[in-house]
Amino acid sequence: MARNWSITEAHCNHQVDVTPRLQDHDISTQPSSKHTPAYHMLRTTIMAYHQHAKYHLKLAAIMCNHNQFKACLILCDWALASMIKALYIHKYHSTHAPKELTMNEILPLVHTDTEPGLDIALFIGTMQHMSSLADYPHDQPIELNNIEKLLQRTEEILDELTTRLKDDSSE
């Protein structure tokens, strides 16, 4: 099972699911107090996914600087997936996030009353698609300028979604 692998093994074996090991504990109801072990486990799992997103983004920038554009795209996708899992856990108060989320599941996680999330959901779907392609057509090479724009947009989305985690943590 991929979820019992270490993060390093998952990356080395190109596994998409780099779920923190705390996922095996399911907390399907909202913790009643911030001082309970259940609340602590929930917050720890959310922060672990958030940390994964930041690491993936840093690695994506390194790969971009070394002209490893496909690796950069994959890492951007993984960063977005980790952040979406953090939002899922935060919203549904369960430390067991699904391995993959559909667009129907992603949209409610990124959409708010003040910030429509359709553009974010579409960007996430586009990154999933682009990172899953085995190879790009040889007549259409990936250009550095385009990769830098995708990397920048990924960073902007992660920053926006991070503020939602922080804003909602006072609930």
C-alpha positions in Angstrom: 0.0 0.0 0.0 1.4 3.4 -1.0 0.1 5.2 2.1 2.4 3.1 4.4 5.5 4.0 2.3 7.8 6.8 3.4 7.6 10.0 1.5 11.0 9.3 -0.1 9.9 5.9 -1.3 6.8 7.4 -2.8 8.7 10.0 -4.7 11.4 7.6 -5.9 8.7 5.2 -7.1 6.7 8.0 -8.7 3.7 7.5 -6.5 1.2 10.4 -6.6 -0.1 9.7 -3.1 2.3 11.1 -0.5 -0.2 10.9 2.3 1.2 11.7 5.8 1.3 8.6 8.0 -1.3 10.1 10.3 -4.0 9.4 7.7 -4.7 5.9 9.1 -6.6 7.6 12.0 -10.0 8.7 11.0 -11.6 11.6 12.8 -14.9 11.9 11.0 -16.5 14.3 13.5 -15.5 17.8 14.3 -13.3 17.9 17.5 -15.2 19.7 20.2 -12.2 21.4 21.7 -8.8 22.7 20.5 -7.2 20.9 23.5 -8.2 17.3 22.5 -5.9 14.7 21.0 -8.3 14.5 18.0 -8.0 18.2 17.3 -4.3 18.0 17.6 -4.1 15.1 15.2 -6.4 16.9 12.7 -4.2 20.1 12.8 -1.0 18.1 12.6 -2.3 16.3 9.5 -3.4 19.5 7.8 -0.1 21.1 8.5 1.8 18.0 7.2 -0.1 18.3 3.9 0.6 22.0 3.8 4.3 21.4 4.4 4.3 18.8 1.5 2.8 21.4 -0.8 5.5 23.9 0.1 8.3 21.3 -0.4 6.8 20.3 -3.8 6.7 23.9 -4.9 10.4 24.5 -3.9 11.4 21.3 -5.7 9.4 22.4 -8.7 11.4 25.7 -8.8 14.7 23.8 -8.6 13.6 21.5 -11.5 12.6 24.5 -13.6 16.0 26.2 -13.0 17.6 23.0 -14.3 15.4 22.8 -17.4 13.6 19.7 -16.0 10.2 21.0 -17.2 8.3 17.7 -17.0 9.5 17.2 -13.4 8.5 20.8 -12.6 4.9 20.2 -13.9 4.6 17.0 -11.9 5.8 18.7 -8.7 3.4 21.6 -9.2 0.6 19.1 -9.6 1.7 17.3 -6.4 1.9 20.7 -4.5 -1.7 21.5 -5.6 -2.9 18.0 -4.7 -1.3 18.2 -1.2 -3.0 21.6 -0.6 -6.4 20.3 -1.7 -6.0 17.4 0.7 -5.3 19.8 3.5 -8.4 21.8 2.6 -10.4 18.5 2.4 -9.3 17.5 5.9 -9.9 21.0 7.2 -13.4 21.1 5.8 -14.6 17.5 6.5 -12.6 17.0 9.8 -11.3 13.7 8.7 -7.6 12.8 8.6 -8.2 10.3 5.9 -8.3 12.2 2.6 -9.1 10.3 -0.6 -6.0 9.5 -2.8 -7.5 11.4 -5.6 -10.3 14.0 -5.7 -12.6 14.6 -8.7 -13.4 18.1 -10.0 -16.8 17.8 -8.3 -15.0 17.4 -5.0 -12.3 20.0 -5.6 -14.7 22.9 -6.6 -16.5 23.1 -3.2 -13.1 23.1 -1.5 -11.7 26.0 -3.4 -14.9 28.0 -3.9 -16.0 30.6 -1.3 -18.8 33.2 -1.2 -16.2 35.9 -1.8 -13.8 34.1 -4.1 -15.3 31.9 -6.9 -13.1 28.9 -7.2 -13.8 27.8 -10.8 -10.6 29.3 -12.1 -8.6 27.5 -9.4 -10.4 24.2 -10.0 -9.8 24.5 -13.8 -6.1 25.2 -13.2 -5.8 22.2 -10.9 -7.5 20.0 -13.5 -5.2 21.4 -16.3 -2.1 20.7 -14.2 -3.3 17.2 -13.5 -3.8 16.6 -17.2 -0.5 18.1 -18.2 1.5 16.3 -15.6 -0.1 12.9 -16.6 1.0 13.1 -20.2 3.8 10.7 -20.9 5.5 12.9 -23.4 4.8 16.2 -25.1 4.7 16.2 -28.9 8.2 16.7 -30.2 6.9 19.5 -32.5 5.6 21.4 -29.5 8.5 21.7 -26.9 7.8 23.1 -23.5 9.0 26.7 -23.3 10.7 28.1 -20.2 8.4 31.1 -20.2 5.3 29.0 -20.1 6.6 26.8 -17.3 7.6 29.8 -15.3 4.0 31.1 -15.7 2.6 27.8 -14.5 5.0 27.7 -11.6 4.0 31.3 -10.6 0.3 30.6 -10.9 0.7 27.5 -8.7 2.5 29.5 -6.1 -0.3 32.2 -6.2 -3.0 29.5 -5.7 -1.1 27.9 -2.9 -0.7 31.2 -1.2 -4.4 32.0 -1.5 -5.5 28.6 -0.3 -3.0 28.8 2.6 -4.7 32.0 3.8 -8.0 30.1 3.8 -6.5 27.5 6.1 -5.2 30.1 8.5 -8.4 32.2 8.4 -10.6 29.2 9.1 -8.3 27.8 11.9 -9.8 30.2 14.4 -13.2 28.5 14.1 
